[in-house]
Amino acid sequence: MRIKICGITRPEDARFAEEAGADAIGVVVCSGNVSRRNVPLEQAKKIFRAVGPFTTTVAVSHTTSEDELRKMIALSPDAIQISRPFKFDNHPGVKLIRVAGRGEPLPVDCDAIIVDDSHGTGRTFDRSYARDAVRTARIPVILAGGLTPENVGAAIREVRPYAVDVASGVEVSPGIKDHKKIKAFIAACRMQEQIP
C-alpha cells in the first residue's frame, strides 16, 4: 500500500510525513483561487527539497492555464496531478496523474488515476465508482476523498486501491498538518498490509 500526504505547505510537514513512512507528498500550486493549500512555486521547491530521493514528489493543480502547467513541470517533481483535461502532444517528462470523479469516464492517457470528488474538502469518495475504477482500470488507481485515520482501513479493504491520498483528514487547519494524525493514518494503512 502506497501513501501520499497531500496539500503540504511547509517543509517541516514534508519531512515529518517522510519520516513517518509516507511514500509521496503532494504540494498544491497554481491553484490560488481554488485551494486554500496553494503555495507559491518557490515554496513548492523548498518543500520538495525537504524530502529525500526515495520519496515521490507530486505537484498538484487545478489550473486551466497551459503556461502554469509548464511552470509546474519546470519544478521537476516526480509527477504532476491535474484535474483539467490538458492534452499533451509529447509526454510531459514527468509521471502524469489524472483526477476522475463519480460519473466520469476513466482517463487512459496517464500513468495513474486518482479517484477523488473531494479536491481537499473532505468529501467522501463514491465507493461504487472507486471499486469499479480499480476493477476496470489498466493503470494504478489512487483513492482520495474524506479519508481519515479512522476510516482508511475500511476503505482499503473495500476498494483495494494501489495507493491512498489524504489532505484534510490529517490536518489541524487547511495546509497545516497534524503530525499525530499523519502517524495514525500511516499506521492504519500499514496495518492493512498485515491482513491477508
N, C-alpha and C positions, 0 to 999 in steps of 0.2 A: 504494500500500500504506500503510495507516494502522497506527500502532504505539502500543500502550498499555503503559506500565510500571506494574505493579500492586503493591499491598502496600507502598506508600511510607509510611514512618513519620516521616521527618524533612524539614523544608522544604528543606534543602540538597540532598537527593537529588532532590526535585521540580524544583528549579531546574536541577540538572545534567541531568536527563532532558530537560527542555525545551530547554536549550541544545544538547544532543547531537542534537536532532531528533525527539524523541517528539511524537506528536500528542495524546496523552492521558496522564493519570496517574490511578491508582486508589488510593483510600485505604479501608482496611477499618475499618468502625465497627460498633458494636452486635453484635459477634461474639466477645466476650471468652472464652467457653468453647469456641469452635470454632477460632479463628485466632490464631496467635502474632503475627500482624501487626496485630492490632486496636489502634486508638488511640482515646483519648477524643475526644468530639465537639469539644472546644475545640482539641485538637491538629490535628484534621482541618481546622478553619477556618484555622489557621496555614499548614498545608501548601497548601491551596487558594489562599490569598492569595499564596503564594510564586511562583506562575506568572502569566504574562500572559494577556490576554483571548483570545488565539487558541489556547491550549492547553485542551483539553477536560478538565474535572474530573469524576471519577466516584466517587460514594460506593458502596462495595461492602459487602454484608452478607449474612449467613446467618441473620438474625434471624427469629423466628417471632412477634414482638410487633408489633402494629399501632401501639402507642404509639412504639416505637423506629423504626418505619418513618416515622412522621410527623416524628420528630426528625431523621432522615436528610434528608428532603425539606426541612426547615427550614434546613439548611445551605446551601441554594441551589446545589447542584452543577449542572453541565450535564446530568448523567444519574445515575440510580441503577441499580445492578446487583444483582439479587436472585435467590436460589436457591430461595426458597419461593414457592408459587403464590398469592400475595396477589391478591385481586380488588379492582378499583377501580371504584366507581360513576361517578366522573368521572376524566378524565385527571389524573395526579398533578402536572402543571405542569412536569415535567422529562422528558427522554427516559428511556424505560424499556428496560433491557436485561435479558432473562431468560436464566437458565442452563439448558442442556439437556445431558444426558449420554447415553451409549450406551443404546440400547433405549427411550429416552423419546420420546414424540411431540413434534414441534417446536411451540413455543408460537406463537400468532398475534396475541395481544393485547399487542404490544410493538413497539418501534421497531427492535430488533436482537436477535439471538440470539447468545449465547456458548456454543460447544461446548466443554465442559470437564468432565471427570471428576475433575480434579486438586484444585481448590479450594486451590491454593497448595502442594500436597505434592510436585509434580514428576512425578506420574503421567502417563504419555504418553497423549495423546488417541487415540481409536479412529478410525483412518484411514478405514475404510469408512463409518462413521456420519458423519464430518465431510464426506467427499466428497458423500454423499447429501444432507446438510443444505444444502450450497452449491448443489447441483443443483436442489433442490426448493423451497427457501425463497423467499418473495417479498419478504423483507426482508434487510438485511445480516447476514452470518454472520461472527462473530469466532472465531478459532481460539486455543485455550489448552490448556495441559496438557503439561508436560515439554519445553517449547521452550527452546532454548539458542542461543547464538551459532553453535554448530557445526551444529545440525540445522534451524534455522529456514528456511534457504534451500530445502532439500529439501521441507520441509513446505509452504511457499508454492507451490512448483512442483506438488506433488502435489494439494493441496486447492483452491488458488486462492480463499482467503477474502477478504472485504472488509478485514479487519484481523487482526493478531496481538496477543496479550496475553501478557506474561511477568511472573512474580514470582520464583520460586525460581531460575530459570535465570540471573539476573543479580545474585545475592546473595553476600555473604560469610557471612551468617547470617540467619535469618528477620527480614525487615524492614530489614536493613542492606544497602544496595545497593553493588555493586562498580562503580565508575564506568568502569573499563576494560571490563568485561563489557557494561555498557549501551551504550557506544560501539560495541563489536564487534557486538552484537545489531542495533543500528540500521543499521550499515554492511552487515551481511549481508542485511537486509531491503531496503535501498535498492539493493543490487546486483541483486536480482531484478527491479527496475523497468527495468534496462538490458537485460534478456534478453527478446527478442520471444516 
